[in-house]
Amino acid sequence: MQLKGGLDVLNRQTKGYRTALAPWIVIRVLSPTQQTIIGRFRSRSDADGHLAVLRRLMPDAELQVIFDME
């Protein structure tokens, strides 16, 4: 039991670290209150490049690049 709890803490710390390393997010807006994260990127230019490709593949989807402040 204790090992599992320790792994949960480690997973949360790792997720926070990965999130901090990749603050630029490409999201798909499904409705005004619902979005889905498509990908996380370290630089704005990487996120913009992926956004351009996604817009060609999914022309009807509403996609945005945002900066995660957490």
Backbone torsions as a table, in degrees:
resi	resn	phi	psi	omega
1	MET	NA	-44.3	-177.5
2	GLN	-65.5	-36.7	179.1
3	LEU	-61.7	-42.6	179.4
4	LYS	-62.3	-43.9	177.5
5	GLY	-61.1	-39.3	177.0
6	GLY	-64.1	-38.1	178.0
7	LEU	-67.6	-36.4	177.4
8	ASP	-61.7	-43.5	178.0
9	VAL	-63.2	-43.8	179.1
10	LEU	-62.1	-42.9	178.5
11	ASN	-62.3	-41.2	178.6
12	ARG	-65.3	-41.0	179.2
13	GLN	-66.3	-42.0	179.7
14	THR	-64.7	-42.0	179.2
15	LYS	-62.4	-42.8	177.9
16	GLY	-62.6	-39.6	179.0
17	TYR	-66.5	-44.8	178.3
18	ARG	-63.5	-40.1	178.6
19	THR	-62.9	-40.8	179.3
20	ALA	-66.6	-31.8	179.8
21	LEU	-74.8	-23.2	-176.1
22	ALA	-129.0	78.0	-174.3
23	PRO	-80.2	-15.1	-179.7
24	TRP	-88.8	128.8	-174.5
25	ILE	-123.8	136.3	168.5
26	VAL	-99.3	123.7	-179.9
27	ILE	-119.4	154.0	171.1
28	ARG	-109.5	123.0	-179.9
29	VAL	-86.9	117.0	-179.4
30	LEU	-92.5	-36.1	176.9
31	SER	-156.5	172.1	179.7
32	PRO	-58.2	-22.4	-178.3
33	THR	-113.1	2.8	-175.8
34	GLN	-135.3	126.3	176.5
35	GLN	-131.4	156.2	176.0
36	THR	-123.5	132.2	176.3
37	ILE	-77.4	123.3	178.1
38	ILE	-88.1	-42.2	-179.9
39	GLY	-167.4	159.6	177.4
40	ARG	-117.5	142.7	-175.0
41	PHE	-138.9	152.5	-179.3
42	ARG	-78.0	-29.9	-177.7
43	SER	-126.6	155.4	178.7
44	ARG	-64.3	-38.3	-178.3
45	SER	-65.6	-36.3	175.3
46	ASP	-63.7	-44.0	179.5
47	ALA	-63.5	-42.1	179.0
48	ASP	-65.1	-37.7	177.5
49	GLY	-63.6	-44.3	177.6
50	HIS	-66.9	-36.4	177.7
51	LEU	-61.6	-42.0	179.3
52	ALA	-61.5	-43.1	178.9
53	VAL	-65.8	-44.9	-179.6
54	LEU	-62.5	-36.8	178.9
55	ARG	-66.3	-31.8	175.7
56	ARG	-72.1	-37.3	-178.7
57	LEU	-77.6	-33.3	-177.7
58	MET	-129.5	74.0	-173.5
59	PRO	-64.2	-24.3	-178.4
60	ASP	-89.2	-9.4	-177.7
61	ALA	-78.7	143.7	174.5
62	GLU	-92.1	109.7	-176.1
63	LEU	-118.6	146.8	179.9
64	GLN	-143.0	153.7	170.3
65	VAL	-106.0	129.0	177.6
66	ILE	-132.1	161.4	177.3
67	PHE	-104.5	125.9	-179.8
68	ASP	-86.9	115.7	-176.0
69	MET	-83.6	-6.8	-176.3
70	GLU	-69.6	NA	NA
